[in-house]
Amino acid sequence: MWSNVGETVFTPFLGIGSEVYEAVKLGRKGIGIELKDKYFETAVRNVNKVLEGQKQLALF
């Protein structure tokens, strides 16, 4: 499966957010679903890391 820049990637089993992390890193939007709170919290932290990195790059 593949997607183009700007498209949305959906993962029904989010886990720690690896797929959404990479989607955002590569210029896509990511949507994921996770039932377990601990996995969801980890996924949020992971995706926030890539978002913070993009903000820092935009400053230079």
BELUR-V181162 format. One record per backbone hydrogen bond with DSSP energy under -1.0 kcal/mol. CO is the residue of the C=O (numbers start at 0). NH is the residue of the N-H. E is the energy in kcal/mol with one decimal. If there is no record, write none. Layout:
CO,NH,E / CO,NH,E
This chain:
3,6,-2.2 / 6,28,-2.9 / 8,30,-2.7 / 10,32,-1.7 / 13,16,-2.2 / 16,20,-3.0 / 17,21,-2.4 / 18,22,-2.2 / 19,23,-2.7 / 20,24,-2.4 / 21,25,-1.8 / 22,27,-3.1 / 23,26,-1.8 / 26,5,-2.3 / 28,8,-3.4 / 30,10,-2.5 / 32,13,-2.8 / 35,39,-2.3 / 36,40,-2.8 / 37,41,-2.0 / 38,42,-2.6 / 39,43,-2.5 / 40,44,-2.0 / 41,45,-2.5 / 42,46,-2.7 / 43,47,-2.4 / 44,48,-1.6 / 45,49,-1.3 / 46,50,-2.1 / 47,51,-2.6 / 48,52,-2.1 / 49,53,-1.8 / 50,54,-1.9 / 51,55,-2.2 / 52,56,-2.0 / 53,57,-1.7
